[in-house]
Amino acid sequence: METDKHVLYTDGHEVTVTESVLQVNRKWYNLSGITNHGFSIIPPVRLPAVLAMSLGSALVILGAARLLPAGTLFVLDVPFLVNNIALGTGILLVLFGAALLGVMGERYAVSITTAEGQKNVVISRHKEYIYQIVHALNDAFFAKVKTDKGAMPPREFKVSHR
């Protein structure tokens, strides 16, 4: 597919926006086939971190209150009480879950709607990068509206925040 000579945006690697085409990696999207585009927020999946912290908390309570049956486990010929193992494992799980929650962050996407449906074509942790692409798409659609003579009256394109 040929692109226009006028490039509105490129990151030099994966994304190029011209007045008629959005190119992401080796996939080309003709702007006339895009019915909607926008900025999307993809929240992180926090369930694994919450489960680790919940299980860790339960083990800390069981171990600290000595609610598990008394017994000794030998690890490399070193005796450990079952309640102490539960307590230590619980603390590690709580710390792991908290660290996991700390590094999780929202991701941002350029979402487009075509005849095939809605898809996130570019996903990044950098909000400004995604805004630049969406802004370039806005410019491309406005340029297209200006050059279409006798076409429908200009529409307002809105960037959706989800």
Buried (B, 14 or more C-beta within 10 A) or exposed (E): EEBBEEBBBBEEEEBBBBBBBBBBEEEBBEBEEBEEBBBBEBEBEEEBBEEBBEBBBEBBEBBBEBEBEEEEEEEEEEEEBBBBBBBBBBBBBBEBBEEBBEEBEEBBBBBBBBEEEEEBBBEBEEEEBBBBBBBBBBBBBBBBBEEEEEEEEEEEBEEEEE
